[in-house]
Amino acid sequence: MTEATGHVVEARGVSKWFGETTALDAVDFTVTPGVVHGLLGPNGAGKTTLLSALFGLVLPDEGTLRLFGRTRAEAGPGWLDGVAGFVETPRFYPYLSGRRNLAVLAGLDGGDAAALIDQALERTGLAGARGRKVKGYSLGMRQRLGLAAAMLRRPRLLILDEPTNGMDPAGIRDLRTALRQLARDGVTVVLSSHNMTQVEEICDAVTVLHRGKIAFAGRLDAMRADAPDPVWRLRTGDDGAALEQARRSAGVKAERHDDGGLVVFAAQDPMDEYVLTLARDGVAIRGLELDVTPLESLFFQLTGEAGQPGETRQTPAGLFIPPARPDNVPVTEEVP
């Protein structure tokens, strides 16, 4: 890592084509030390291609990549020293146990890697399954084993492609705890995901990719400042009266939902006042839940098809994208 940039990862103008398909289009991507940085985007956005380039599995057609301040040409065979992780689903010998798989990898790495096996299994929640053959592991357990294998290298940079894939809520919680501890220990973590909620729980900073281009780059607090209002699902005893009250309430926009009830766009404080007003007017509140968080709303705006101003659209997952705002999200540089 150079004093000039202070970046663990630095990509400048990186482009990659596969035939007529543009996977990465002049991407600038930087990661500062000791953070958990999320690489976010829908399927096909270019996340895996960018991570593969960081591992040297694919070579950029244009642009420059640096790890710890050095290009691959400058670093030579030591370019990936201190780097660990996986791209796509990690693979293991299915007929060997989890612990035996790690022992094989430790033997390839040499050094004191073998002494770290039990600790890595413990930290990833696999201590109880260390003797089981990997062919009996669930997808989430294989993801955890991939993280354990990466930890054997004592990484300074950990790169993980969709690490929560297949994990249940408890596994995601344990992963979050493990990654936060690694960051406190000085490890820089880069992880890709298409799930804004999970990224929000784990990461300090994010880069959003859409069709191979950067749609947003910055810290989560900056992203929150640019985020639109959250989306709520509201069920009442009198939806007509609730719609009429929404028209009179500042900062509240409501529409009927195709499945019944209302979809409401409002920040927390205006929403609280709106609900209290409905109660004072005798309108029963039969259900209220947060359907889309502010950051999820922003993610959909950044990566969804352009809509007309004032148009509310429904995604295949049933989530509503709030009305688009012109020039609503500036692309910002990451702040250390």
N, C-alpha and C positions, 0 to 999 in steps of 0.2 A: 504494500500500500504506500503510495507516495504522499509526501507532505503537501504537494501541490494541489492534489484533488481531495485527499481524505476519503476516497471511495474504495470499498472492497470490490464492488462490481461497477464497471463503467463501459457502457455500449454507446457508440456514437455513429449515427447514420447507418445502422445495420439493416441491410436488406437481404432477403433470401427468396429465390424463386424455385418452384418445382414445376418445370414445364411452363405452362401459361398461367399457373397459379402463383399469386404473390402471397407468400406466407408472412413475411415481415417487410414493412415499407418504411425505410429511413427511420428506424427506431432509435431513440435516445433513452437510455435506461441506466439509472445510477442507484446504488445502494450504499448507505453509510454504515460504519461499523456498529456492531452491537445492537442492531434492530431486528425485528421480525417484519419482513417486507412482503406484502402480498402482491402477487401478479394475478390480476383479476380479468375475467372476460368470458364470454360464452364459448361454447365448443366451436373450434375453427378460428378462434381469434388470433392464434399464433403463439400461445403460451408455451406449448410443448416444444415448438421449434426454437424459441428463444432459449429455453432451458437446455435443450440439446446442444445449442451453440455454445453455451457456457461450459458444458462438459466436453466440447470438442467433438461431439458426435456428428454434427453437421458444420460445414464451413460457410460463413457468410459470403454472399456474392459481392457485397459492397459493405464498407464501414469498418470500424475497428472495435475489438473487444479487449478489455483489460481486466484481469483478476489481480487484486492486490497491487495495482499500478503497473502491471507488465502484460504485454501482448504475448501470444503464444510463441511468436518468433523470438522475442526477447528472453522469455523464460526457458525455452527449450523443454527438455523432458520433465522439468520440475514445475510446469505450469499448473498442474492440478494438486500440487502439494498443499495440504491443509484443506482440501475440498472433498466433500462427501455428499451422498444423497442418492436419489434415483429419479429416473424419468419414466413416466407411465407406471404400470404395476410392477413392483419388484418381483424377481423370479428366483426360485430356490430349487434345490433338489427335493422333489416331493417324497422320496423314499427315505430321507434322512430326517432326524428330529430337528426342531428349531435350534437347539443348542449345537448340534453337530454341524448344521449348516453354517452357523457363526464360527465354529472352530475351523472349518475349511477356509472361510474367508480370512480369518485371523492368520492362518498359516501363509496365505498369499501375501498379506500385508507385512508380516514379520513384526519386529519390534516387540512391544509389550501388549499387542492387541489381544492376545489370548487371555491375559489377566483381566480384561475389561468385559468379558462375555457375560458373566453373571450379573454384574452391575447394569449392563445395558438391558438385559432381559428384565431385571427388576424395575428399571426406570420406565420401561415401555409397557409394563403390566403383563408380561409374558412369563414371569417366573414359574407360575403354576403349570404352564404348558410347555416348558423347555424340553421335556422328554417325549412329547408327542410328535409323530411324523407330520411334516408340513402338508402332506396331501389331505390331512384332516382339518387344517386351519381354514377358518372363514376368510373372506377377502379382507375384512378389517384387521384380522390377526396378521395376515401377510403384510399389510401396510405397516403394522407395528414392528414386525420383524425386519422390514426394510429400514425403518428408523434405527432399530437396534444395531443393524449391520453398519449403518453410516456412523454411529457413535463410536464404533471400534477404532476409527481413524483419528480420533481426537480432533475433529474438524474445527477450523476457524471460520469456514463458510459451509453452511449446510443448505443444500438445494433439494427441495421436495416437490414432486409433481402430484397434485391432488392427493395429499397425504390422508385426508379424512374419508376418502372413497371407501364405502362399505362399512364404515365405523358406526356403531350405535352411539347415542348421546353420552354414555359413560366413557366410551373410548375417545370421543372428541374432547371431553373434559380433561381426560388424562393427557392427551396429546397437547392441549393448550398449556397445561401445567408444566409438562416437560419442556416445551419450546420456550416458555417464559423463563424457566430456570436456566436453560442454555444461553439465552440472551443476557441474563444477569451475569453469567459466567464469562461473557465476552464473545460468545459465538454469534456470528451474523447468520440469520436465517432468511432464505428466499423460498416462498412456497406459492404454488399456483392453485387457483380455485375458481369455480364459477359460482360459488355461494357467498354472497355478500355478508350474510349474517355471521357465518363462521369466520370470515376474514375480519369482521368488525370485532369479534371476541378475542382474536389472537394477535392481530398485527398492529404495528405502530404506524406504518406508512403503506401506501398502495400505489400501484401503477395499473391503470385500466387499459387493456388492449381491445381494439375493435377492428376486425378485418385487417389485421396486421399493422395498424397504426396506433399511436398513443392517443387515448381519449382523455386521460387525466393522469397526473403524477404529483404526488404530494403526501403530506402527513394526514392521518385520519382526522385530526382536529380541523385542518384546513378544508378537508372534504365535507365535514359536517357543516361548516359555515356556509358552504355553497349548496347544501342539500335542500331540496324542496320539502313541502309539508308531507308528513306521513299520511298513510291511507288507512282509514278505519272502516270496519263493518259494523253497522248499527241496525238493530231490530227494535222496533217500538210498537206500542199499542195503537198508534195512529201515525202512519208514515206520511200522510198528507199534511198533517199539522207540523210534523218534524221538518218536512221540506220547506214549508212556509216560514218556519222559524229560522232555518238556515239562511234563507234569503235576507232576513233582517239582522243576522249575526255577522259582525265584522270578522274577517279572517276565516270564514267557514264556507265551504262549497259542498253541496250534497246532491246526489243523483240516485235514482232508483237502480237497484241491482237486479239483473235478470233472474237470479235465484231467490228473489224476495229480499225485503229489507232495503237498506240504503248503503251506499258507499260515500264516505265523507272524507274530504281533504281539509285538514286543519292541523296546525301546530298544537302542542299539548295545552297551553293556557287557553287559547280560544275554544278548543274542544271541551275543556273542563267547564267553561262558562256556558257553552251551548247545552251541554247535558244537564247542568243545574237548572238552566232556564226551562228546558223541557219538563223537568220534574216539577218545577214551580207551577207550570201551566197544566199540570195533571196528565202529561203524556208519559205513559209507562215505558221504562227502559227494560226491554226483555233480553237484550244481548248487546255487548260492546266488546270488540277485540281489535287489536292492532293487526292489520292485514299486511301492510308493507311499511317497513321502517323508512326514515328519511334517507339513509344511505342506500337502501334497496331501490327507492324511488329514483335517486340520482343514477344508480347503476343502470336501471332500465332506460332512463333518458339518454345516457351516454352510449348505450349499446343497442337500443331499439331502432326500428325504422323511423325516419322522420315523420312526425305527424303535423297536422295543421294546428295553429294556435287555438287553444280552447278545446281541442279534441281529446277525449278520454278514450283510451284503447285498452282492450283486454288481451293479455298474453295467453299462450297455450296453457300455462300453469294456473290460469284463473286469476292472476294478479292484474291490478289496474295501473296503468302508467298515467301519472298526472298530466294535465295540460302542459305542453312544452313552453318554455320561456326563451325568447331570443337571446342568444349569447349568454346563457345562464351559467355556464361553467368554464372558467378560464383554466388553461393548462398551466400549472404552477411547478416550480422547481422544488425538489425535496429539500427540506430544511433539516440540517443535522440535529 
